[in-house]
Amino acid sequence: MDQVTLRRREDGALELRVNGVFVMDDLETSSERLLARHVLDGGAQRILVGGLGLGFTTRELLADADVEHVVVAELHHEIVHRMRDGTIPGADLLGDPRLEVVVDDVRAVVAAQPVHSLDAIVLDVDNGPDFLVHDENAAVYGPGFVATCAERLRPDGQLCVWSMADSDQLRRVMAEHLLDVEAVAVPVVLQGRREHYWILTGRRGDDVGPGD
């Protein structure tokens, strides 16, 4: 089993690590919230999120009254449990009737969704294709899963992927199934260092027809 660790740093931030690898903290959350804003600005109302983490993407989504339903796939039941008991702030999120949390691999959760049923899929399940916490998550960035995501999107639906770095390979894979693929740099400050995180986005075309 993966080791999920929460710790309170000397600077007061709550930090999440998996298998000893830094995943995120509650001090620098701009890129996680921007993931949500990107799809909300596109009018998304039914959204699937890969990765609950510390809950900042999900909170930003549920703050929008127009959002109808959010499915969150979280691999680690410990994270959901610690949010429910208040160790991770977010018990109020779990009580929102629009939220459905599924403890399972994101690939299984996406595959279980009806075809053409989602306005957006937001993936923040690892550190990106070149900085994996879980080796098996390489498949999340591969052509098979990107195709599965595209099939679950409605016309003009969006796929957004968080990454520690831009990835030419992932953009090429996304471009095989989506339109307007781009990488957006997000300036962040990490424990005093100026860095960039990245959001890779693409849009489903409007050519969805019966049987597609």
N, C-alpha and C positions, 0 to 999 in steps of 0.2 A: 504494500500500500504506500502511496505517496505520503510524505510527511508534510503536513500543513502547519505552519508556524505563524502565530501572531505575536508581535512584540511591540512594546511602547519604547521608542527611542529616547535618547537624552534630549532631543529637540522637541519632544512631546508628540511627535507624529506616531500614528498607528501604522505598522508595517506588516504586509503580508508576504510570506515567503513559502515556496513549495520546493521540497527537496533541497533546501538551503539556498535556492536562487531567488533573488529579489523579484517580486511580481509587481507590487504597487504599494503606495502609502496614501494616507488621507491628506497629505500636505500639497502635493502637486496632482491635481485632478482635472486640469483643463482639457487634456486630450480625450479623456473618458467622457467628459460632458459634451465636448465638441462632436463626438460620434453621434450622440443623441440629437444634438441641434441640427446636424447635417440632414438627418432623415426627417426630423420634424419640420424643417424649413421646406422640405419637399412635400409636405402634407401627409406623411405616413400616419396611419391610425391603427394598423394591425402589424405588430413588429415582433420579430424573434431576436433575442439577444443571446449570443454565445458567451457565457461567463458572467457570474454574479459579482465575483470579487468583493470589493468593499461597497458596492451598490451605487456608485455615482452615476453611471450611465442609466441604470434603471430609474433612479430617482429623478433625473432630468426628464426622462420620457414621461413618467407618471405625473410630473408637475404640469404637463400640458393637458388641459381639460378635454381636448379633442381626441386624445388617444383612447381607443376603445379596448384594446387587448394587447398585453405584452406577455410573451412566453420567454422565460429565461431558462436556458440549459446550463446547469452547473454540475461539473463532474464530482466535486468534493462535497459530500454530505456534511462534513465538519463545518464548512463555511456557512451553509444554510442554518445549521444548528446554532452556531455562534451568533448569527444575526437574529435568530429567533429569541435567544436568551439575553440579548442586549450587549454581549461582548463586542460585537460589531454593531454600531448604530444602524438601525434599519428595520426594527420590528414593525414599525408603521407601514413600511413598504410591503412586507409579507401579508399585512392585513388588508391591503387594497384589493377589492374584488376584481379589478381589471388585470391583476397579476397572477400568472400561473408559473410556478417554479417546478422544473422537472430535473431530478437528480439523475443524470445520465450523460453519456458522451454526446456532444453537440451534433455529431454526424447522424446519430440515431434519431435525435429529436427533430432535426431538420427533415430527415427522410420521412418521418411520421406525419408531417404536415401535408394537408391536401395541396395538390398542384394549383398554382396561380392563386394562392390564398393570402399571401402576405404583401404588405406595402414595402417592407424593408426587412433585411437581415443584417444584424450588426454583430461582428465577430471580434471578440477580445478574449480569446481562449489561451493564448500563449504569447511569447514575446516577439513573434514574427517568424517567417520561414527560415531565417538564418541564425536565430538565437533561441532555439527550442528548449523549454523546460522538460517536455515530454517528447521523446523521439517519435512516438506514434502520431503526434500532432502534425507531422509533415504532410499527412494526407489531407488535413484541413485546407492546405494551400495548393493542393493538386487539382488537376483538371476534372477528375471524377466528382469531387465534392463541390467544386465551383459550379459545375453543370447542374448538380442536384439543387443548389441554392437558386440558380437562375430559373429552374423549372418551378420552384415554389413561389416565385415573385409574380405579382400582377404586372400588366403593362405599365411601364415607367417605374416599376419598383426598383429599389436600390439595394445593392450589396456594399457594405462598408466594412473594411478590415483594418484593425489597429495593428501597428507594427513598430518595433524599435527603430527600423531603418527602411528606407525605400527598397523595393525589390523589382528589378526589371523582369525577372522570371514570373513573379506573381502577376504583374500587370499584363504580361503577354497571355498568361492563362486566363485572366479575367476578360481580356479583349476577345477571346474566342467565343464568349457567350454573352457579353454585355457591351453596351455602347458607352461612349464618353468616359472611358477609363482614365483616371488621373490619380496622382499621388499628391497629397496636401501635407506640407510640412507644418508642424505645430511647435513653436518655440516653448521650451520648458526650462525651469531651473530645478536641478536635482541636487539637493544638499549643497547648494552654493555653486554648482557648475551649470553653465548654460549649455543646453543640449537641444536636440530636436527629436520629437516622435513624429510618426507618420500615420496618415489615414489614407488608405487606398480605396477608391470608390468606383463604381460602375453602375449603369442603369440598364434594366431590361427594356428591350425594344417594345414597340406597340403592335407587334405582329403576332400576338397570341390569338389563336383561333380554336375552334372546337377540335379536340383530339391532340392539340399540341402538348 
